[in-house]
Amino acid sequence: MTLATLSDVLQPALKGGYAVPGLVCLGWEDMRAYVAAAQAERAPVILQAGPSCRAHTPLPVLGAMMRHLADSVDVPVVVHLDHGYTLDDCREALDAGFTSLMYDGSRKPLAQNIDETAQVAALAHAAGISCEGEIGFVGYAGGDASAGTDPEEAAQFARETGVDAMAISVGNVHLQTDHEGGLDEPRIRAIEAATEVPLVIHGGSGVPYAQRAALAAGSRIVKFNIGTELRMAFGQALRAAVNADPDRYDRVAILKETHDPVMAAARAVIRNLGASGRE
């Protein structure tokens, strides 16, 4: 088995000048394609179960599926809870075999976010796994606006929570369908100057490819969460498969045709972040 914790894959990335993709999963078809992509690229990968995934499939089932996939390859696979909103969410993920817990208290006052994230970090570390926290709020395209990360607050958050990775808000937005935005590099550098904790970008699909590659190679950002662009690849492949034969009804046959396009899209993400050949 190549099951890994978040720290297992992020610390080498920090030293090696690349980033590891946190690939947002919605079901068996995409997570299987992501692991196949990582195996083909000889790269570590982080399989992420976010709120919409957990609403569709129970955490114990997701944990078993992801751990099964980790057992099928010989590259590092992290089984990661994305945006856990309560301590109970995190405990359930731990019990389900997840190797990394992301607690999201970013909408809460700083002191409360620190206190609750520190509890999750202690829970994770006692079990020998990793914890990611978030300081500053990453908004949503067409939805809630972001609140940028303050470097001094980031330093306090990192110091007082003991997290292994810290998600920051520096111009990134969830659910962005184009690459026309861009991250605030002066703010990133100010955060880097204030703390040595590995940094994470949520909403990585909206970051221009060139900037993703440059920051992966030359900053403390070692994890980019990628969901929207892979969901788009899945949706396009599924639509093409359905439309190719209106009389076909076997969903296994239809869904099978999403595998290669999603795998190709995931391989492109891995290469863009410089993670190929890093297992």
Secondary structure, DSSP 4 states (H G I P E B T S, - for coil): --EE-HHHHHHHHHHHT--EEEEEE-SHHHHHHHHHHHHHHT--EEEEE-HHHHHHS-HHHHHHHHHHHHHT-SS-EEEEEEEE-SHHHHHHHHHTT-SEEEE--TTS-HHHHHHHHHHHHHHHHHTT-EEEEEESB--BTTSSPPBPPPHHHHHHHHHHH--SEEEE-SS--BT--SS-----HHHHHHHHHH--S-EEESSGGGS-HHHHHHHHHHSSEEEEEE-HHHHHHHHHHHHHHHHH-TT---HHHHHHTTHHHHHHHHHHHHHHTT-TT--
